[in-house]
Amino acid sequence: MGTVLFTGGPIITFGGESVTALAVHDDRIVAIGDEAATWATTFDQVVQLAGRPLLPAFRDGHAHPLHGGVNLNGLDLTDEHTLDGVLQRVRDWAREHPDDPWIIGHCYHPPLLPGGMGSSALLDTACADRPVVLYPTDYHAAWCNTAAFVVAGIDAATPDPALGTIVRHGDGTPVGMLLEYGAMELLDRHIPTLARATHDRGLTTAQHSLSSEGIVWAQEAAMTLDELEVYADGARRGALTCRINAALWADPIRWPRQLPRFVEARDALRRDQAAHAWLDARTVKFFADGVIEAGTGFLLEPYDDDHHTCGLPNWSPEGLAEAARAFDADGFQIHIHAIGDGGVRMALDAIEFAARMNGQRDRRPVIAHTQLVHPADYGRFAALGVVANFEPLWACLDESQLDLTFPRLGPTRSALQYPIASLARSGARVSFGSDWPVSSHRPLDGLAVAVTRRNQHGEPVDGWLPDERLPILQAIHAYTAGTAYQAFDDDAAELRVGARADLVVLDRDITAIAGDEVPGAMVDQTWVGGTQVYQR
């Protein structure tokens, strides 16, 4: 810390002021504009912006950084864009890691498989001598080879669990896909636990990745108590450069037993000053439903390609409402994954029930993803004080939309997806996130789509659902002030005197270039509470 002067570049304040200097003392902004240069007779450091912009630092309102870091050190399939490439990567990994008892791969793209579904027989061609499990980018399914099903004891006689589906052939034998966590749990209990050293290395990788993209706070969106301890140890030894709020994952069946343990963990962390400076655990995560691409997102009306199902809700409406009420009564913030319009409505109903039963307080509940929202529910977000968290990078016509989502929703519902501007116009609070490692954690990538609604190929020219585009300042606001509000961090919502000095310096002014050019910008510096944690 100390006294730092930033000078010679545009300061993005959201208020429309044209200022080029900002002064920081210790962890606070103490002057902006003409007064900044004269605030002190000398400064410990002067950052010459040379035309580069200074912005509020980014905050990720929904991500899984620990998993992202672990994946980067393992079999990460994010950059494989052909099915043959995925299978070859599995072959190569098996050859290079002959002693691994299981091969676990992450983040293949679902459209690479016909209808998003893969077979054990196909995966056996890459490796058949030991269990192989590949997770798609959405993590709501598992593609398994035959050996994995043998170890897990999953066969034609295995009944579908209450909260998942075993995809089957006509004779009942498993095809090779497990959908949703109830089914995936049949397998997970047999997969060896990751070594603590693997988690620690993943944490280090994740923290650097976040800081290098200008992110100073992230919502860990589905954490176990064991993973919370990984973070707490990292905070104690000074390994964190990005603040983390843990959303502890509530299980639809076990949540009554989880509740006292979550309270104990949250309160113990708050007493641990060394860890709590960087880490909190005040939020609880619920999965209302799955994902539309796999047909498990919960819809109000049946899927167009399967008129017999509305998807797979993970909770009953009554069960979710009661769990939300119970955790809310103990002071937790509610954070609900809801993809389909049925899932979103169920989440809104649960939040409304909790507020009615527990009385008035500053809750800031979050519904994450909000992919398909029935227009009748738009006004409920503002009325209930719900933060609409979007992953803006998804709001474009990519292969998943064209190959999987559109056929399942049909044209009318497809045209209602990711209503970012509609909810903002309704008065709802909007925050942005990435869901990393589901997709890129770079805020600059997400901002480009929020502004253009175009995919990486610049299509369509006018943007997909162009009325849902945001102006660049409003999009930046969602990735900074919007997520600061979600985080109960009103001290760092924008650049103003008295605010905490969480700052990012970019190499170019993204408010003055075309939206398609925003991903080409780079983060030059990241500052957390007046301390520089990253330099490009």
C-alpha angles and dihedrals in degrees: 000000000000132000117324131181121202110195143163102040141078115282111214104218102155088230095091095246117148103222132148106191138060131177127209128195116190104317099338139083105239104175140012128193125358093355093056098077092049098042090099132022088227134012127215088222135010117201110203104209093190092200096320116130127247113213138175106271118262124255125199111222096194125020144125102225098167091054089044092055093045090049093053088059094048141043097322112179097181095115097044110105102176131061091230088054092054092050092047091051089054090050092049093047092049091051094047095045105042093159097055106110091205132026112218120185129185140210108008112167112256095218088066087076123064105263087351091287126120131193130229089229091060093048090048088065088066097043129350104160096079139014117292124189123180122189121206122229092266094052091217093114142035126218109208137186123227094264091057092054091047092053091047092046093235112155142133091295094054109105120225110261119240093255103036148037134237105210107228144190118239091270092055098254114136117263095205106269131102115195124208131353098288090063095035089055089065085067102031094066089065098046112100115253115253115254116253090240089059091054092046092051090047091052091054091048092048095049092052091046092053095046092047089059095049096257116145100169132031135182107229094213106201116017134169123215090250090055090048089059090052088057094043092053090048091052092049093053093046097252096131122092095162123057115240133203112196120219103202111218115245114209115217092229105030100039097107088060092043095054099076091042091052091050091050093049094048094048094045090052091052089055091052100083096186093055098034093060087074105017139054134171104198098128135078122206125216127185105216092181145339130257132298093228090066094038092247099106108110113245132189089226129031123278115269092233094045114032091185098069141051091193133261118302112197093212136035111243090247093047094051092046093051094046091048090050093050096049091042090053088059091053101259122145111239117232116180128187105217122167109160125057089249091052092048092050092048089050092050090048091051093050091047091051093050092051093047093049099041102037135231122332140128099280107154093194116193132217107196127211096002089192099162118025124174108235089233087067098051094094094049093071094065093036092055096037091243119164110226104217114198132184094216095193088073095058096093140082102269129154093274091056096045099040103033116010102045094051090050098046102033124219100294097053093036088063091059097060124127098000093192099150093038093057091043090052089050089061097257121145110248126202130178132222141158109226085222126218086031086066140352115310092209108117088203090063092051094045091056092057093044089056099041107020085216128131127236089278092057093252135182096028094219094039130255108285090352093196087071094060119113129216111251096252091051090049091050088048090057091052093047119019093024093055091040088058090049088051093051084241101134089153090073105034096116144350106284137127110283095023121122112265101246100150144164130200115206126198092236139019106264091189090066102047135071115278093242089059095055096089088060091065119099135211109243100178139008123198126191116194092339094312121110111233100169138035121177 
